[in-house]
Amino acid sequence: MSKPVSALGGVSHKGFATVTEAGLKGMITVRGDLGSGAMKKAVKAAAGTAVPGPRRIEIAGDRAAAWMSPDELLVLVPYGAAQDTVAALEQALAGSHHLVADVSDARAVFTIAGRQADQVLMKLCPADVALLEPGEIRRTRAAQVAAAFWKSGPEEFTLVSFRSVAGYVMGLLEVASRPGAELFPA
């Protein structure tokens, strides 16, 4: 068995915000009736959270559940727990119409940190980043590629993209965070 590696090996860039490829994360797509009792129970067991409402992410320690569409969630767990979590979700949802897929190796995760971290996303995403509330997730684009992001700390955002475009996304984030390129200088 090969050793898993993150998309970019933890590369980082320090500009007016620090951008880092966050390493391996367990990510599981779950599709089905988000209002069903079976789904609510399965998500609680897998992520330790309630099923999130539209455009919300519920976080419990190193686990989370993020709303992606009216019938889709992204469950985040430690990378090593992904396969067991998939098995548990499959068992909990047996008998109901659902899909559970481990997408950990198909995604890349980035952290944008610093007092002006929001400005990096403002340059790249057609979303009102300034109005993003704690616990809110946005599915959007970063330049021309699909991305989702949320505020993961007081001065920190987490962004998820497809692994196949991880180098491109890191390049975008690096350029957008270069010193002297702030939208609103400190």
VEXGUTI-187660 format. One record per residue: residue number from 1; residue in one letter; x, y, z of N, C-alpha, C in turn. Coordinates in steps of 0.02 Angstrom, whole numbers, plus 50000, padded with zeros to 5 digits. Layout:
N
NUM | a | X | Y | Z | X | Y | Z | X | Y | Z;
...
This chain:
186
1 | m | 50042 | 49941 | 50000 | 50000 | 50000 | 50000 | 50044 | 50062 | 50000;
2 | s | 50026 | 50111 | 49959 | 50066 | 50172 | 49955 | 50049 | 50218 | 50014;
3 | k | 50097 | 50262 | 50028 | 50088 | 50310 | 50082 | 50049 | 50370 | 50055;
4 | p | 49995 | 50389 | 50088 | 49957 | 50448 | 50064 | 49997 | 50512 | 50074;
5 | v | 49991 | 50557 | 50026 | 50023 | 50622 | 50030 | 49973 | 50676 | 50012;
6 | s | 49982 | 50734 | 50041 | 49936 | 50789 | 50025 | 49952 | 50815 | 49955;
7 | a | 49909 | 50856 | 49930 | 49915 | 50880 | 49861 | 49980 | 50917 | 49849;
8 | l | 50002 | 50959 | 49896 | 50061 | 51001 | 49885 | 50113 | 50994 | 49940;
9 | g | 50106 | 50944 | 49982 | 50157 | 50932 | 50033 | 50163 | 50986 | 50086;
10 | g | 50108 | 51021 | 50099 | 50108 | 51071 | 50154 | 50142 | 51137 | 50136;
11 | v | 50148 | 51152 | 50073 | 50180 | 51214 | 50051 | 50144 | 51274 | 50082;
12 | s | 50181 | 51327 | 50096 | 50150 | 51388 | 50123 | 50184 | 51450 | 50094;
13 | h | 50150 | 51506 | 50102 | 50174 | 51570 | 50079 | 50153 | 51623 | 50130;
14 | k | 50201 | 51665 | 50149 | 50185 | 51719 | 50195 | 50187 | 51785 | 50158;
15 | g | 50129 | 51816 | 50153 | 50123 | 51883 | 50125 | 50087 | 51926 | 50177;
16 | f | 50040 | 51968 | 50157 | 50001 | 52005 | 50206 | 49953 | 51958 | 50243;
17 | a | 49945 | 51897 | 50215 | 49911 | 51842 | 50249 | 49954 | 51780 | 50235;
18 | t | 49948 | 51731 | 50278 | 49986 | 51669 | 50269 | 49940 | 51617 | 50238;
19 | v | 49962 | 51588 | 50183 | 49924 | 51537 | 50147 | 49962 | 51471 | 50153;
20 | t | 49926 | 51418 | 50174 | 49957 | 51353 | 50184 | 49912 | 51299 | 50156;
21 | e | 49944 | 51251 | 50121 | 49908 | 51191 | 50102 | 49904 | 51150 | 50166;
22 | a | 49844 | 51135 | 50189 | 49832 | 51110 | 50257 | 49845 | 51036 | 50267;
23 | g | 49864 | 51000 | 50217 | 49880 | 50929 | 50226 | 49819 | 50884 | 50218;
24 | l | 49828 | 50822 | 50236 | 49776 | 50771 | 50227 | 49717 | 50782 | 50273;
25 | k | 49657 | 50780 | 50245 | 49595 | 50785 | 50283 | 49548 | 50732 | 50257;
26 | g | 49513 | 50699 | 50302 | 49461 | 50652 | 50282 | 49399 | 50690 | 50261;
27 | m | 49375 | 50676 | 50201 | 49315 | 50710 | 50175 | 49270 | 50659 | 50142;
28 | i | 49207 | 50661 | 50162 | 49159 | 50612 | 50138 | 49097 | 50649 | 50112;
29 | t | 49080 | 50635 | 50050 | 49018 | 50661 | 50022 | 48961 | 50615 | 50043;
30 | v | 48908 | 50644 | 50070 | 48849 | 50606 | 50090 | 48789 | 50638 | 50056;
31 | r | 48753 | 50598 | 50017 | 48693 | 50624 | 49983 | 48633 | 50583 | 50005;
32 | g | 48577 | 50616 | 50012 | 48515 | 50584 | 50032 | 48467 | 50635 | 50060;
33 | d | 48416 | 50611 | 50094 | 48365 | 50655 | 50125 | 48394 | 50683 | 50189;
34 | l | 48415 | 50746 | 50188 | 48447 | 50777 | 50246 | 48400 | 50786 | 50305;
35 | g | 48335 | 50781 | 50293 | 48286 | 50789 | 50347 | 48266 | 50724 | 50379;
36 | s | 48289 | 50668 | 50353 | 48268 | 50603 | 50380 | 48300 | 50589 | 50448;
37 | g | 48266 | 50551 | 50487 | 48292 | 50532 | 50553 | 48356 | 50491 | 50547;
38 | a | 48358 | 50447 | 50496 | 48418 | 50406 | 50486 | 48479 | 50450 | 50470;
39 | m | 48469 | 50501 | 50428 | 48524 | 50545 | 50410 | 48547 | 50585 | 50471;
40 | k | 48500 | 50611 | 50509 | 48518 | 50651 | 50568 | 48558 | 50608 | 50618;
41 | k | 48537 | 50548 | 50628 | 48571 | 50503 | 50674 | 48640 | 50483 | 50647;
42 | a | 48645 | 50470 | 50582 | 48709 | 50451 | 50551 | 48760 | 50507 | 50555;
43 | v | 48738 | 50569 | 50540 | 48783 | 50626 | 50542 | 48806 | 50640 | 50613;
44 | k | 48761 | 50634 | 50661 | 48779 | 50645 | 50731 | 48833 | 50595 | 50753;
45 | a | 48825 | 50532 | 50732 | 48873 | 50481 | 50750 | 48940 | 50492 | 50715;
46 | a | 48938 | 50513 | 50652 | 48999 | 50520 | 50612 | 49037 | 50584 | 50628;
47 | a | 49002 | 50639 | 50634 | 49034 | 50704 | 50641 | 49026 | 50734 | 50711;
48 | g | 48981 | 50706 | 50750 | 48968 | 50735 | 50816 | 48928 | 50799 | 50813;
49 | t | 48895 | 50811 | 50757 | 48857 | 50873 | 50748 | 48786 | 50857 | 50723;
50 | a | 48746 | 50908 | 50723 | 48680 | 50904 | 50691 | 48691 | 50910 | 50615;
51 | v | 48640 | 50892 | 50577 | 48641 | 50906 | 50505 | 48637 | 50982 | 50498;
52 | p | 48685 | 51013 | 50463 | 48684 | 51086 | 50458 | 48628 | 51110 | 50411;
53 | g | 48605 | 51170 | 50424 | 48556 | 51201 | 50381 | 48590 | 51227 | 50318;
54 | p | 48551 | 51255 | 50271 | 48580 | 51281 | 50210 | 48636 | 51332 | 50223;
55 | r | 48691 | 51323 | 50185 | 48750 | 51366 | 50189 | 48781 | 51369 | 50258;
56 | r | 48776 | 51314 | 50295 | 48804 | 51313 | 50363 | 48854 | 51255 | 50370;
57 | i | 48900 | 51263 | 50416 | 48946 | 51210 | 50435 | 48944 | 51203 | 50510;
58 | e | 48936 | 51142 | 50533 | 48935 | 51126 | 50605 | 49001 | 51092 | 50621;
59 | i | 49036 | 51119 | 50671 | 49103 | 51093 | 50688 | 49103 | 51068 | 50759;
60 | a | 49133 | 51008 | 50769 | 49142 | 50979 | 50835 | 49214 | 50952 | 50839;
61 | g | 49259 | 50993 | 50865 | 49328 | 50973 | 50870 | 49360 | 50964 | 50801;
62 | d | 49386 | 50904 | 50788 | 49418 | 50890 | 50723 | 49370 | 50859 | 50673;
63 | r | 49306 | 50864 | 50687 | 49254 | 50837 | 50641 | 49204 | 50892 | 50625;
64 | a | 49173 | 50886 | 50567 | 49124 | 50936 | 50547 | 49077 | 50907 | 50495;
65 | a | 49021 | 50941 | 50486 | 48974 | 50925 | 50432 | 48956 | 50991 | 50400;
66 | a | 48964 | 50993 | 50334 | 48951 | 51055 | 50296 | 48895 | 51043 | 50245;
67 | w | 48848 | 51090 | 50241 | 48795 | 51087 | 50192 | 48824 | 51106 | 50124;
68 | m | 48813 | 51063 | 50074 | 48838 | 51077 | 50007 | 48782 | 51089 | 49957;
69 | s | 48724 | 51058 | 49967 | 48665 | 51069 | 49925 | 48605 | 51039 | 49962;
70 | p | 48544 | 51047 | 49936 | 48486 | 51023 | 49972 | 48486 | 50948 | 49989;
71 | d | 48528 | 50909 | 49953 | 48531 | 50838 | 49969 | 48603 | 50814 | 49979;
72 | e | 48649 | 50859 | 49995 | 48719 | 50840 | 50000 | 48754 | 50873 | 50058;
73 | l | 48795 | 50833 | 50093 | 48838 | 50858 | 50146 | 48910 | 50838 | 50132;
74 | l | 48956 | 50876 | 50160 | 49026 | 50856 | 50162 | 49043 | 50845 | 50235;
75 | v | 49059 | 50782 | 50251 | 49079 | 50765 | 50320 | 49155 | 50765 | 50322;
76 | l | 49182 | 50803 | 50370 | 49254 | 50809 | 50379 | 49275 | 50772 | 50443;
77 | v | 49325 | 50730 | 50436 | 49351 | 50690 | 50491 | 49427 | 50688 | 50484;
78 | p | 49463 | 50665 | 50536 | 49535 | 50654 | 50526 | 49546 | 50605 | 50468;
79 | y | 49599 | 50615 | 50431 | 49612 | 50575 | 50371 | 49610 | 50500 | 50386;
80 | g | 49641 | 50479 | 50440 | 49644 | 50408 | 50457 | 49577 | 50378 | 50476;
81 | a | 49528 | 50420 | 50490 | 49461 | 50395 | 50511 | 49412 | 50393 | 50453;
82 | a | 49432 | 50414 | 50394 | 49385 | 50419 | 50338 | 49354 | 50352 | 50318;
83 | q | 49394 | 50300 | 50310 | 49366 | 50236 | 50288 | 49318 | 50207 | 50339;
84 | d | 49335 | 50210 | 50403 | 49290 | 50185 | 50454 | 49226 | 50226 | 50457;
85 | t | 49232 | 50291 | 50446 | 49173 | 50335 | 50447 | 49128 | 50320 | 50388;
86 | v | 49157 | 50306 | 50330 | 49117 | 50286 | 50271 | 49077 | 50222 | 50288;
87 | a | 49111 | 50173 | 50317 | 49078 | 50110 | 50334 | 49021 | 50121 | 50384;
88 | a | 49033 | 50164 | 50434 | 48981 | 50178 | 50484 | 48922 | 50214 | 50453;
89 | l | 48935 | 50262 | 50408 | 48881 | 50298 | 50374 | 48841 | 50251 | 50330;
90 | e | 48875 | 50208 | 50293 | 48841 | 50158 | 50250 | 48794 | 50114 | 50292;
91 | q | 48819 | 50092 | 50348 | 48779 | 50049 | 50391 | 48719 | 50087 | 50420;
92 | a | 48731 | 50148 | 50442 | 48678 | 50188 | 50473 | 48624 | 50207 | 50422;
93 | l | 48643 | 50214 | 50358 | 48595 | 50235 | 50307 | 48568 | 50177 | 50265;
94 | a | 48587 | 50116 | 50283 | 48563 | 50057 | 50246 | 48487 | 50057 | 50245;
95 | g | 48460 | 50041 | 50187 | 48387 | 50039 | 50180 | 48357 | 50104 | 50157;
96 | s | 48396 | 50158 | 50157 | 48372 | 50222 | 50131 | 48411 | 50240 | 50069;
97 | h | 48380 | 50282 | 50027 | 48413 | 50304 | 49965 | 48469 | 50352 | 49985;
98 | h | 48531 | 50334 | 49970 | 48587 | 50375 | 49990 | 48649 | 50360 | 49947;
99 | l | 48698 | 50403 | 49953 | 48764 | 50392 | 49925 | 48815 | 50415 | 49976;
100 | v | 48865 | 50375 | 49988 | 48920 | 50393 | 50032 | 48984 | 50379 | 49994;
101 | a | 49027 | 50430 | 49987 | 49089 | 50421 | 49949 | 49147 | 50457 | 49984;
102 | d | 49202 | 50421 | 49992 | 49263 | 50451 | 50020 | 49296 | 50492 | 49966;
103 | v | 49297 | 50558 | 49974 | 49327 | 50603 | 49925 | 49391 | 50636 | 49952;
104 | s | 49418 | 50607 | 50005 | 49478 | 50636 | 50037 | 49535 | 50647 | 49988;
105 | d | 49548 | 50599 | 49946 | 49605 | 50604 | 49900 | 49588 | 50642 | 49836;
106 | a | 49528 | 50667 | 49830 | 49508 | 50706 | 49772 | 49503 | 50780 | 49788;
107 | r | 49520 | 50799 | 49849 | 49513 | 50868 | 49870 | 49579 | 50893 | 49900;
108 | a | 49587 | 50959 | 49900 | 49644 | 50992 | 49932 | 49615 | 51044 | 49980;
109 | v | 49649 | 51055 | 50035 | 49625 | 51101 | 50086 | 49679 | 51154 | 50098;
110 | f | 49658 | 51217 | 50102 | 49704 | 51272 | 50113 | 49680 | 51313 | 50173;
111 | t | 49728 | 51342 | 50208 | 49713 | 51388 | 50263 | 49740 | 51457 | 50245;
112 | i | 49699 | 51507 | 50253 | 49719 | 51576 | 50241 | 49713 | 51611 | 50309;
113 | a | 49769 | 51633 | 50336 | 49769 | 51660 | 50405 | 49801 | 51729 | 50408;
114 | g | 49778 | 51767 | 50456 | 49805 | 51834 | 50468 | 49749 | 51885 | 50472;
115 | r | 49768 | 51943 | 50498 | 49718 | 51996 | 50509 | 49683 | 52016 | 50444;
116 | q | 49716 | 52009 | 50387 | 49687 | 52029 | 50323 | 49672 | 51969 | 50279;
117 | a | 49663 | 51910 | 50308 | 49650 | 51849 | 50270 | 49588 | 51856 | 50225;
118 | d | 49538 | 51891 | 50249 | 49477 | 51899 | 50209 | 49491 | 51932 | 50141;
119 | q | 49541 | 51976 | 50139 | 49556 | 52012 | 50077 | 49581 | 51965 | 50022;
120 | v | 49614 | 51911 | 50040 | 49637 | 51863 | 49991 | 49576 | 51833 | 49955;
121 | l | 49526 | 51813 | 49994 | 49466 | 51784 | 49964 | 49425 | 51836 | 49927;
122 | m | 49424 | 51897 | 49951 | 49387 | 51950 | 49917 | 49412 | 51961 | 49846;
123 | k | 49476 | 51951 | 49834 | 49505 | 51960 | 49768 | 49487 | 51903 | 49720;
124 | l | 49474 | 51844 | 49747 | 49466 | 51785 | 49706 | 49395 | 51759 | 49699;
125 | c | 49352 | 51773 | 49747 | 49287 | 51741 | 49750 | 49230 | 51791 | 49741;
126 | p | 49181 | 51775 | 49699 | 49123 | 51819 | 49690 | 49073 | 51808 | 49746;
127 | a | 49095 | 51820 | 49806 | 49052 | 51813 | 49866 | 49067 | 51871 | 49912;
128 | d | 49018 | 51892 | 49951 | 49028 | 51947 | 49997 | 49061 | 51920 | 50060;
129 | v | 49127 | 51914 | 50058 | 49166 | 51885 | 50112 | 49157 | 51926 | 50177;
130 | a | 49150 | 51991 | 50171 | 49144 | 52034 | 50230 | 49081 | 52017 | 50271;
131 | l | 49030 | 51990 | 50238 | 48968 | 51974 | 50273 | 48964 | 51901 | 50296;
132 | l | 49017 | 51861 | 50284 | 49017 | 51791 | 50303 | 49013 | 51785 | 50379;
133 | e | 48963 | 51750 | 50402 | 48953 | 51741 | 50474 | 48989 | 51679 | 50499;
134 | p | 49006 | 51677 | 50564 | 49034 | 51615 | 50591 | 48985 | 51558 | 50579;
135 | g | 49011 | 51501 | 50558 | 48969 | 51443 | 50545 | 48937 | 51442 | 50476;
136 | e | 48954 | 51492 | 50434 | 48927 | 51494 | 50366 | 48980 | 51468 | 50317;
137 | i | 48959 | 51427 | 50269 | 49003 | 51402 | 50217 | 48978 | 51429 | 50150;
138 | r | 49025 | 51445 | 50107 | 49007 | 51470 | 50040 | 49036 | 51423 | 49988;
139 | r | 48993 | 51400 | 49943 | 49016 | 51364 | 49883 | 49018 | 51416 | 49829;
140 | t | 49075 | 51422 | 49796 | 49084 | 51475 | 49747 | 49141 | 51456 | 49700;
141 | r | 49174 | 51506 | 49674 | 49234 | 51496 | 49634 | 49291 | 51534 | 49666;
142 | a | 49351 | 51508 | 49655 | 49412 | 51546 | 49668 | 49441 | 51556 | 49599;
143 | a | 49436 | 51617 | 49573 | 49451 | 51632 | 49503 | 49405 | 51588 | 49460;
144 | q | 49432 | 51539 | 49425 | 49390 | 51500 | 49379 | 49378 | 51428 | 49401;
145 | v | 49393 | 51411 | 49464 | 49383 | 51342 | 49486 | 49336 | 51339 | 49546;
146 | a | 49302 | 51282 | 49552 | 49255 | 51272 | 49607 | 49292 | 51271 | 49673;
147 | a | 49261 | 51301 | 49723 | 49290 | 51303 | 49790 | 49234 | 51312 | 49842;
148 | a | 49250 | 51294 | 49903 | 49206 | 51309 | 49959 | 49251 | 51336 | 50015;
149 | f | 49224 | 51383 | 50054 | 49265 | 51409 | 50109 | 49220 | 51429 | 50167;
150 | w | 49251 | 51432 | 50226 | 49218 | 51454 | 50287 | 49269 | 51486 | 50332;
151 | k | 49243 | 51525 | 50379 | 49286 | 51557 | 50429 | 49301 | 51505 | 50482;
152 | s | 49364 | 51484 | 50487 | 49383 | 51430 | 50533 | 49416 | 51456 | 50596;
153 | g | 49423 | 51521 | 50603 | 49451 | 51551 | 50663 | 49440 | 51625 | 50660;
154 | p | 49458 | 51661 | 50714 | 49447 | 51734 | 50714 | 49480 | 51770 | 50656;
155 | e | 49539 | 51749 | 50635 | 49574 | 51779 | 50579 | 49597 | 51725 | 50531;
156 | e | 49552 | 51676 | 50517 | 49572 | 51619 | 50476 | 49513 | 51593 | 50435;
157 | f | 49528 | 51572 | 50374 | 49479 | 51541 | 50331 | 49507 | 51474 | 50307;
158 | t | 49463 | 51426 | 50295 | 49481 | 51363 | 50264 | 49447 | 51360 | 50197;
159 | l | 49486 | 51340 | 50146 | 49460 | 51335 | 50078 | 49472 | 51264 | 50052;
160 | v | 49421 | 51234 | 50021 | 49426 | 51167 | 49992 | 49418 | 51174 | 49916;
161 | s | 49461 | 51140 | 49879 | 49455 | 51138 | 49806 | 49469 | 51067 | 49783;
162 | f | 49462 | 51056 | 49719 | 49481 | 50991 | 49691 | 49557 | 50985 | 49692;
163 | r | 49581 | 50926 | 49707 | 49653 | 50913 | 49710 | 49686 | 50925 | 49642;
164 | s | 49651 | 50911 | 49588 | 49680 | 50918 | 49521 | 49700 | 50990 | 49505;
165 | v | 49672 | 51039 | 49540 | 49689 | 51109 | 49529 | 49723 | 51140 | 49589;
166 | a | 49751 | 51099 | 49633 | 49781 | 51124 | 49695 | 49839 | 51172 | 49680;
167 | g | 49881 | 51156 | 49633 | 49937 | 51200 | 49616 | 49913 | 51267 | 49591;
168 | y | 49862 | 51266 | 49550 | 49832 | 51328 | 49524 | 49803 | 51369 | 49581;
169 | v | 49765 | 51337 | 49625 | 49734 | 51372 | 49681 | 49788 | 51402 | 49727;
170 | m | 49840 | 51364 | 49742 | 49894 | 51390 | 49784 | 49926 | 51451 | 49750;
171 | g | 49935 | 51447 | 49685 | 49963 | 51504 | 49649 | 49918 | 51566 | 49654;
172 | l | 49853 | 51556 | 49647 | 49806 | 51611 | 49655 | 49810 | 51642 | 49724;
173 | l | 49810 | 51598 | 49775 | 49812 | 51622 | 49844 | 49877 | 51659 | 49859;
174 | e | 49932 | 51633 | 49831 | 49998 | 51664 | 49841 | 49999 | 51734 | 49810;
175 | v | 49977 | 51740 | 49749 | 49977 | 51805 | 49715 | 49931 | 51854 | 49751;
176 | a | 49872 | 51830 | 49770 | 49822 | 51873 | 49803 | 49845 | 51897 | 49871;
177 | s | 49894 | 51863 | 49901 | 49917 | 51881 | 49969 | 49984 | 51916 | 49969;
178 | r | 50010 | 51934 | 49911 | 50076 | 51966 | 49909 | 50075 | 52034 | 49945;
179 | p | 50128 | 52048 | 49982 | 50132 | 52113 | 50016 | 50126 | 52171 | 49966;
180 | g | 50090 | 52221 | 49986 | 50079 | 52279 | 49943 | 50017 | 52272 | 49900;
181 | a | 49985 | 52214 | 49902 | 49926 | 52203 | 49860 | 49861 | 52203 | 49901;
182 | e | 49865 | 52228 | 49963 | 49806 | 52230 | 50005 | 49752 | 52275 | 49975;
183 | l | 49690 | 52255 | 49983 | 49635 | 52297 | 49961 | 49627 | 52356 | 50007;
184 | f | 49635 | 52344 | 50072 | 49628 | 52395 | 50124 | 49691 | 52393 | 50168;
185 | p | 49744 | 52428 | 50149 | 49807 | 52424 | 50188 | 49796 | 52440 | 50262;
186 | a | 49836 | 52407 | 50303 | 49830 | 52415 | 50376 | 49850 | 52484 | 50398;
